[in-house]
Amino acid sequence: MITLKTDTALVDIDNWQEILDRVQFRKKIDPTEHKLEAIIGRYVEKDWVRCGLTSCNREHMKGYLVKTVHGLETNIGKDCGKTHFGVDFENLSRIFEQDLIAARNREILWTTRFRTEELEELIGRLRSEVHGADWIQRNLQVLTTPNSGCPAAVVGAIRKMTKSGNSRIVLEREATEQEIRSLEVAQGRVVAKPYLIEDPKGDLKGMSAFSPENDLRSLLVLELDERLKQFKTCDIDSLAKDQLKTWARWAGSIDVTIERAQTAVEIGRTLLTKDNLSPFLEVLERKDDRIMLQSFIRSLGC
């Protein structure tokens, strides 16, 4: 594979003959008579090619395409470049590699720019569809924020479950005298009263919806929607190399972020259902709390 850097783009060439046919290309040049101006390409060939320096002419499979100050072009191996041109070659090769990375990053960004409308539509659909990301985020907020439409006892229980990683919905009650006697016999000691027992009432599915890695606002709004708006204002061809690197890294993460968001939506839908949340009704002591929770569950519509 041969990669040639032009003034406006990178060109990938498969056939070495195309290099040989270039008007300014010379199979041999004398390094004592020519000074390097720039490295214009690099190659990794499956067949042997000869070094273009008359002082070498050895065969190799990978090297650089170079241009002299007189406008002539030839090919040289990496070792030959260092041997005959020293620091100049090392500086030029470093500049070329940096330019190559920048050009690749610029290609990535132009490809992403082409996808902008498609991405905006996909993000909008994920957020606004029935039981989509915005709906999930809004209802998760109710389940984790006091005085937002969900009983404080449920909010507290969910916070405790999230912190411990325990998904069991339990009812805490005082042990009966018979249960205490049984415990004392089993443990061989006196059990302090009151002794609380946890009665399991259900298992909360989709608890990972509360995890930071599944935060839909972070994924869809901050990482994608807001960044897309910023990206659309960028003049890609004028970005500095470090800016190209930063934006290209973000562009490369887009599809992974979308997949994470889609997974988070499915997890949220699993959590926010009547069957999944109804066991909390069995652990609420106050009638008003049960009425409030029933109202919230009905509002989910699923």
Sequence and secondary structure as in RCSB ss.txt:
>XXXX:A:sequence
MITLKTDTALVDIDNWQEILDRVQFRKKIDPTEHKLEAIIGRYVEKDWVRCGLTSCNREHMKGYLVKTVHGLETN
IGKDCGKTHFGVDFENLSRIFEQDLIAARNREILWTTRFRTEELEELIGRLRSEVHGADWIQRNLQVLTTPNSGC
PAAVVGAIRKMTKSGNSRIVLEREATEQEIRSLEVAQGRVVAKPYLIEDPKGDLKGMSAFSPENDLRSLLVLELD
ERLKQFKTCDIDSLAKDQLKTWARWAGSIDVTIERAQTAVEIGRTLLTKDNLSPFLEVLERKDDRIMLQSFIRSL
GC
>XXXX:A:secstr
 EEEE SS EEEE  HHHHHTSTTB S B TTT  EEEEEEEEEEEEEEE SBTTT  EEEEEEEEEETTS EEE
EEHHHHHHHHHHHHHHHHHHHHHHHHHHHHHHHHHHHHHTHHHHHHHHHHHHHSTT HHHHHHHHHHHHSTTSSS
 HHHHHHHHHHHHHT  EEEEEEE  HHHHHHHHHHHTS   SS EEEEEEEE TTGGGGSGGG HIIIIIIIII
IHHHHHHT  GGG  HHHHHHHHHHHHHHHHHHHHHHHHHHHHHHHSSHHHHGGGGGT   HHHHHHHHHHHHHH
  
